[in-house]
């Protein structure tokens, strides 16, 4: 399993693997756009809301394709856009902290996966962004407050964001 993580996270992951007596995992510090892994060596790549943090999504998927074994799979959970976000969200620090500013349109996300050669792409789950998060999250609340957003504008933003689970295969 390869995950884009920090040295502190690696240390904690190693402790947890040791505690759980997991012998078939390896944790490495690395950049998701340049994985420190040999080509054609990974059976399964799992990503949970990491890819949208990169502004080089095609490169991320190229790397995933490179390191995946033939018949290897990717399983991804991420944030995508159904509609474009307003500039005040895309360009805000809060938008980046909330993992919204790096999200791209669903079709662009799928096209990036296809472009690098993955096949059997399946959208396993897609759920709308819960509006309660925008109303209760302090980061989202700051965006709402600083931009004096109306209830309709809040709903429009929430309806533009979705959580998606995707799987694909390297043939």
TIMARTI-477043 format. One line per field, with one value per residue (C-alpha): residue in three letters; residue number from 0; x, y, z. Coordinates in steps of 0.05 Angstrom, whole numbers, m for minus. Layout:
N
residuo <- c(ALA / ...)
num <- c(NUM / ...)
east <- c(X / ...)
north <- c(Y / ...)
up <- c(Z / ...)
//
This chain:
171
residuo <- c(UNK / UNK / UNK / UNK / UNK / UNK / UNK / UNK / UNK / UNK / UNK / UNK / UNK / UNK / UNK / UNK / UNK / UNK / UNK / UNK / UNK / UNK / UNK / UNK / UNK / UNK / UNK / UNK / UNK / UNK / UNK / UNK / UNK / UNK / UNK / UNK / UNK / UNK / UNK / UNK / UNK / UNK / UNK / UNK / UNK / UNK / UNK / UNK / UNK / UNK / UNK / UNK / UNK / UNK / UNK / UNK / UNK / UNK / UNK / UNK / UNK / UNK / UNK / UNK / UNK / UNK / UNK / UNK / UNK / UNK / UNK / UNK / UNK / UNK / UNK / UNK / UNK / UNK / UNK / UNK / UNK / UNK / UNK / UNK / UNK / UNK / UNK / UNK / UNK / UNK / UNK / UNK / UNK / UNK / UNK / UNK / UNK / UNK / UNK / UNK / UNK / UNK / UNK / UNK / UNK / UNK / UNK / UNK / UNK / UNK / UNK / UNK / UNK / UNK / UNK / UNK / UNK / UNK / UNK / UNK / UNK / UNK / UNK / UNK / UNK / UNK / UNK / UNK / UNK / UNK / UNK / UNK / UNK / UNK / UNK / UNK / UNK / UNK / UNK / UNK / UNK / UNK / UNK / UNK / UNK / UNK / UNK / UNK / UNK / UNK / UNK / UNK / UNK / UNK / UNK / UNK / UNK / UNK / UNK / UNK / UNK / UNK / UNK / UNK / UNK / UNK / UNK / UNK / UNK / UNK / UNK)
num <- c(0 / 1 / 2 / 3 / 4 / 5 / 6 / 7 / 8 / 9 / 10 / 11 / 12 / 13 / 14 / 15 / 16 / 17 / 18 / 19 / 20 / 21 / 22 / 23 / 24 / 25 / 26 / 27 / 28 / 29 / 30 / 31 / 32 / 33 / 34 / 35 / 36 / 37 / 38 / 39 / 40 / 41 / 42 / 43 / 44 / 45 / 46 / 47 / 48 / 49 / 50 / 51 / 52 / 53 / 54 / 55 / 56 / 57 / 58 / 59 / 60 / 61 / 62 / 63 / 64 / 65 / 66 / 67 / 68 / 69 / 70 / 71 / 72 / 73 / 74 / 75 / 76 / 77 / 78 / 79 / 80 / 81 / 82 / 83 / 84 / 85 / 86 / 87 / 88 / 89 / 90 / 91 / 92 / 93 / 94 / 95 / 96 / 97 / 98 / 99 / 100 / 101 / 102 / 103 / 104 / 105 / 106 / 107 / 108 / 109 / 110 / 111 / 112 / 113 / 114 / 115 / 116 / 117 / 118 / 119 / 120 / 121 / 122 / 123 / 124 / 125 / 126 / 127 / 128 / 129 / 130 / 131 / 132 / 133 / 134 / 135 / 136 / 137 / 138 / 139 / 140 / 141 / 142 / 143 / 144 / 145 / 146 / 147 / 148 / 149 / 150 / 151 / 152 / 153 / 154 / 155 / 156 / 157 / 158 / 159 / 160 / 161 / 162 / 163 / 164 / 165 / 166 / 167 / 168 / 169 / 170)
east <- c(0 / 28 / 0 / 24 / 43 / 92 / 148 / 105 / 48 / 97 / 120 / 48 / 29 / 88 / 66 / m5 / 19 / 63 / 6 / m40 / 15 / 8 / 68 / 47 / 48 / 103 / 101 / 144 / 150 / 140 / 104 / 43 / 68 / 134 / 124 / 187 / 166 / 191 / 149 / 99 / 105 / 39 / m25 / m72 / m67 / m116 / m125 / m173 / m181 / m108 / m109 / m152 / m96 / m49 / m51 / m18 / m73 / m52 / 19 / m11 / m49 / 13 / 52 / m4 / m5 / 71 / 76 / 14 / 27 / m9 / m80 / m66 / m122 / m134 / m189 / m200 / m246 / m242 / m278 / m300 / m340 / m406 / m405 / m349 / m339 / m339 / m270 / m275 / m276 / m224 / m175 / m184 / m138 / m201 / m219 / m152 / m155 / m225 / m198 / m246 / m201 / m162 / m223 / m237 / m298 / m319 / m308 / m237 / m221 / m246 / m211 / m145 / m152 / m170 / m114 / m58 / m85 / m129 / m189 / m252 / m264 / m323 / m357 / m374 / m408 / m424 / m456 / m472 / m434 / m475 / m498 / m494 / m419 / m419 / m464 / m427 / m354 / m313 / m272 / m333 / m368 / m312 / m322 / m397 / m386 / m331 / m371 / m439 / m468 / m543 / m576 / m584 / m510 / m492 / m537 / m508 / m437 / m457 / m493 / m429 / m388 / m393 / m355 / m338 / m309 / m276 / m240 / m200 / m153 / m86 / m95)
north <- c(0 / 69 / 132 / 204 / 216 / 254 / 224 / 231 / 194 / 139 / 130 / 124 / 77 / 32 / 30 / 12 / m42 / m71 / m69 / m104 / m153 / m133 / m160 / m145 / m69 / m19 / 55 / 106 / 181 / 208 / 254 / 228 / 257 / 219 / 155 / 123 / 55 / 11 / 3 / m54 / m72 / m55 / m97 / m45 / 30 / 63 / 138 / 172 / 247 / 258 / 266 / 329 / 362 / 356 / 406 / 353 / 301 / 271 / 261 / 228 / 179 / 168 / 149 / 103 / 69 / 63 / 29 / m16 / m87 / m112 / m125 / m80 / m36 / 33 / 48 / 122 / 163 / 238 / 304 / 324 / 382 / 376 / 451 / 503 / 535 / 611 / 644 / 666 / 593 / 568 / 623 / 624 / 593 / 563 / 531 / 496 / 476 / 447 / 407 / 442 / 488 / 431 / 393 / 387 / 372 / 299 / 290 / 318 / 271 / 210 / 234 / 238 / 166 / 144 / 185 / 148 / 79 / 53 / 12 / m16 / 51 / 45 / 98 / 56 / 111 / 185 / 226 / 300 / 344 / 349 / 421 / 411 / 410 / 480 / 504 / 470 / 468 / 527 / 532 / 531 / 578 / 628 / 627 / 638 / 695 / 731 / 730 / 744 / 684 / 675 / 608 / 599 / 612 / 562 / 510 / 524 / 513 / 449 / 423 / 434 / 387 / 311 / 254 / 199 / 129 / 103 / 39 / 22 / m31 / m31 / m82)
up <- c(0 / m19 / 13 / 8 / 80 / 125 / 168 / 230 / 197 / 175 / 247 / 271 / 215 / 231 / 305 / 284 / 236 / 290 / 340 / 290 / 270 / 197 / 158 / 86 / 88 / 76 / 90 / 53 / 54 / m15 / m62 / m97 / m163 / m158 / m119 / m88 / m114 / m170 / m233 / m239 / m165 / m132 / m132 / m104 / m95 / m47 / m41 / 6 / m10 / m29 / m104 / m102 / m62 / m122 / m179 / m223 / m226 / m293 / m264 / m202 / m246 / m290 / m228 / m203 / m272 / m272 / m204 / m212 / m234 / m296 / m272 / m212 / m188 / m160 / m110 / m98 / m55 / m69 / m76 / m146 / m175 / m211 / m225 / m220 / m153 / m146 / m148 / m76 / m56 / m106 / m88 / m13 / 39 / 70 / 4 / 3 / 76 / 65 / 4 / m43 / m82 / m114 / m135 / m210 / m251 / m250 / m325 / m319 / m262 / m301 / m364 / m326 / m304 / m375 / m407 / m372 / m392 / m336 / m359 / m328 / m294 / m247 / m206 / m146 / m106 / m112 / m58 / m53 / m6 / 58 / 66 / 142 / 135 / 105 / 161 / 218 / 196 / 222 / 158 / 112 / 161 / 152 / 76 / 86 / 136 / 97 / 33 / 64 / 28 / 23 / 36 / m39 / m51 / 3 / m29 / m98 / m72 / m34 / m97 / m137 / m94 / m89 / m57 / m106 / m101 / m164 / m182 / m244 / m271 / m306 / m362)
//
